[in-house]
Amino acid sequence: MSKIVVLGAGISGHVAASHLRRKLGKEHEVVVVSPNSNYQWIPSNIWVGIGRMKSQQILFPLKPLYKKKNIGFIQAKAMSFHPEGDATETKPYVMVEYVTGSEKGKQEKVSYDYLINGTGPKLNFEATEGLKPGTNKAYSVCTYTHADEAWGGLKALIEEMKNGKKAKILIGTGHAKATCQGAAFEYILNVEQELRRHKVRDMAEITWISNEYQLGDFGMDGMLLSYGKKSMESNEMLEMIFKDRGIKWILGAGVTKIEDGEAHYENLEGEYKSEKYDFAMLIPSFSGHGFKAYDKNQEEITEKLFKGFMIVDADYTAKPYEEWSVKDWPETYQNPSYPNIFAPGIAFAPPHSISKPRKSTNGTEIFPAPPRTGMPSGITAKIVADNIIDSIKGNKTSLKHKGSMGNMGAACIASAGYGTFSGSGVSITTYPIVPDYEKYPDTHGRQLGKTFGEIGLAGHWLKLALHYAFIYKAKMKPFWWLIPE
C-alpha cells in the first residue's frame, strides 16, 4: 500500500488528488493537507469583485467531498519538510500545524510514500508597504474574501459617483516583480463596464499600472497573435482595447508603497512618482512560503528542496537572458534530490523569467515574474499524478508522462465584461507558453494559428461556460475526468 500526501487544495493540488483517487485502488491512501476549508474557482473571483457573482457561487466545502470520495483531509498548514524521516520516524514526513478546532496550533508528523507540493504561492502583500487588502482604499481579487471586500469598496464608490463625485480608479500590479497581470486585466475591463452599466462611467478616470515594459506582456514576453486574417502584437491588441474604453496606462512601474489613496512607484527611467486614486486593485508579488527542510539528523537541507519555490527537474544554471532556452524548463516536476517529491503549478521554482529582465536606472528590477496559474497548473498536476500512479502500479519509478511549458499551449479566456448580451471576452491562446525562438524564429517564438486572439460576446459565454464546467469537474461529478485541464 502507498500513501500519497498532497499539500494544498488549489487547482494543482485538487486536480492531482482527484486523478490519484480515481485511478488508484482503495488500498492506497490519498491525503490532502490544506489550511483552507473550501475549494475556490479562482478565475471567477473577478466577477465576485464587481458584484455579479456571490462568493458562494465559486466555492464549496472540501471535507464532505473528500469524505465521499475516500480522500483523507487534514485542515492544517505545512511547516517543514523531512524527506529522510528522523531518529524516531523512519518514513519521510511533513510537519503540519492544525489551523482550526480544538487541535488548533497542534503540530503533527504526516508521513508519506509520495509527496505532491501543490501549495502554490504566498500572496506577499507585505513586500509592498501598505498593500494589505482592504486598507488604504486598496483591494485584491486573489481570494474570494478579498473579492468580496473589493466589491464592497467599489460599490460604495459607485454610490458616491451617482451623487456627483469624480473618481480615480487604479488597477494593475502592486510590486516591481508581481505576476498575474491577466487577473488585473480582466478586472479593469469588468470594472469599466460596470461603471457604464451604473451610468457613472463619465465620472471616473481609470488607469492601468503595471511592471510590464509593454501592454500585453503578461509575464510571457508578449505574443504575436493571429487576429482575424492578419497578425497583431499583443501590445497592439491591448492598446486598441484600452483606447476603445478610455483607459489610461502607466508601464514599467514598480509600486513601492501604498498610502491612503496614493500609490508610490519607481519607473524604468529611475523616476519616483505617485498616482492618487479613490479605489485601487493591485496584485501583490508571489513568493514561496519560506518552508525549511531537514535530513534524518535534523540538519537543515532547505537548499536541496527550495530556492524560494520548490526545486524540480529544471536547469537552474545562471546564464545571460539571451542564453536561456525552452530546454531549461521542467518536464516531470520531480525534485532531483528526493524523487518521491513533486511540485506542479505555481509551487515549482521557474528556471528563469520569460519576460526580459529590466532594471531601472537606479538598479531596481522591474519586470513580471513568469505565470504558472490556471491551465498550466492543472496540466502539470495531472502529469505528476499519472507518473505516481504508473510508478505504484508498476512497482518501479515511471516518468513517461511529460510536459514542459516550452512545448505546452494554454488558452486564456479573459472576461472583458459580464452580461448575457452585453458581456465580452478576450480569448487568447498561446503555443508554446515559453517562447521557442529556435523553432519559431520569425513569429516571436510561437506558432501562429495556435497563438491567436479574439474579442467579443462569444468569449464571455465561453468564460461563463468554463466557470460551470470546472466547478462541476472540481466536485468530481459523473464523468468529470472527460473535461480537460
Buried (B, 14 or more C-beta within 10 A) or exposed (E): EBBBBBBBBBBBBBBBBBBBBBBBEEEBBBBBBBBBBBBBBBBBBBBBBBBBBEBEBBBBEBEEBBEEBEBBBBBBBBBBBBBBBBEEEEEBBBBBBBBEEEBEEEEBBBBBBBBBBBBBBBBBBEBBBBBBBBEBBBBBBBBBBBBBBBBBBBBEBBEBBEEEBEBBBBBBBBBBBBBBBBBBBBBBBBBBBBBBBBEBBEBBBBBBBBBBBBBBBBBBBBBBBBBEEEBBBBBBBBBBBBEEBEBBBBBBBBBBBBBEBBBBBBBBEEEEEEBEBBBBBBBBBBBBBEBBBBBBEEEEBBEBBBEBBBBBBBEBEEEEEEEBBBBBBBBBBBBBEBBBBBBBBBBBBBBBBBBEEBEBEBEBEBBBBBBBBBBBBBBBBBBBBBBBBBBBBEEEEBBEBBBBBBBBBBBBBBBBBBBEEEBBBBBBBBBBBBBBBEBBEEBBBBBBEEBBBBBBBBBBBBBBEBBEBBBBBBBBEEEBBEEEB
